[in-house]
Amino acid sequence: QVQLVESGGGVVQAGGSLRLSCAASGIRFSIYDMSWYRQAPGKQRELVATITTGGSTNYADSVKGRFTISRDNAKSTSYLQMNSLKAEDTAVYFCDAWGPTTRKQYWGQGTQVTVSA
């Protein structure tokens, strides 16, 4: 059974930091691209950051320079370090795994991040 379990969300003041974690099980983690998405109330889910199997990273323009995505294949875990948080970063953050070779995609259940102004 595949599971992606996010943790690390919470309430933080603007300018603060949080680190999200996504622990994967039931998949061969190293062959999956890992991404973080977010969805704010009344808005569509948007891609925040991706790290490929090879370690390449991409970020949404809105988080460049503030967020850092990383992965630890030995721990089957991806991370999203979020610094200089803004009120507009408030959303439910979802972990996503996409297998370029398996063509399978998996989602976590989401973790709430609330940034107070």
N, C-alpha and C positions, 0 to 999 in steps of 0.2 A: 504494500500500500504506500503510495507516494504522499508525503506530507511536506509542506513548507510552512514553517511556524515563525512568524515575525514576533519580535519583542523589542523593547526599548522606547516605545512611544510614551507620551505623557504631556504634561503641561509645563511650558517654559516661558520665561519672559522674552520679549523681543531683544535680540542681540545675543541670546544664549545659544547653547549647543545641545544636541542630542545625538546619540549613535544608535541607529537601528540595526538589528541583526535578523538574519533569515537563516534558520537552521533547516536543512533539507535531509530527508530520509527516503529510502525506497528508490532512489535514482543514482546513477553513476554521475555524481555531481560535476566531475571535471569536464564532461562533454557537453555541458549545458551552459549557454549564455544566460547570465543572471541580470535581471533588471529590477528597478524599483519604479512603480507607478504611484500616482496619488489621485485622489478624487475628493474635491471639496463639495460641500452641499450645493445642489443645484447645478453642478458643472459636470462635464464629461471627464472620464478618467484620462489622465495625461501621463506620458512617459517622462520620468525624471532623470534616470541615468541607467546606463547599460555597461556591463563589463563582459567581454567575450571570453571564450575558452582560452584564447591566447593572451588575455590580459589587456586588450585594447578597451578604452573607455570612451563613452559619449555622454554628453549632458544636455539637458534642456537649457536654453539661453538664460532662463530665469534663475537658474541655480549655479551657473558656471562661476567658479571662483569661491563658492561658499560650501558646496557639497562635494564629497569625495566618496566614490564607490570603490569597494575592494572585495576580494574574495580570499578564502583560505580553503583550498581544496582538501587539505588533510582533515579539516574539521567539517567539511561539507556546509560551509556557512558563507554567506555574503553579508556585507556591511554597507551602511550608508551613514557616513559622518556628516552631520549637518551643523554648520557654524553660521554665525551672524543671522540667526533666524528672524524672519519677518512675519507679521500677522498674516500676510497672504500665503505663507507656507502651511497654514492650518488646513489639514485634510486627513483623510484616512490613507495611509501608505500601505501599498500592497507589494509583495515580493512575487516575482515571476521568473519561471525557468523555461527556457526555450532550447530544444535540442535540434541543432542544425542537421544532425545526421538521423535522429530518431523522428524528427518532424512532430514531436509531441510538446505540449505546453501545459504547464501547471501553475496554479496560483495559490498564494497563501490567503489567510482569512482577513488580513489587514490589521493594522495597529493605528490608533488615533494619535495624531500629533496636534496639539493646540498651542498656538503662540499668542500670548496675551500682549497687547500693546502697552 
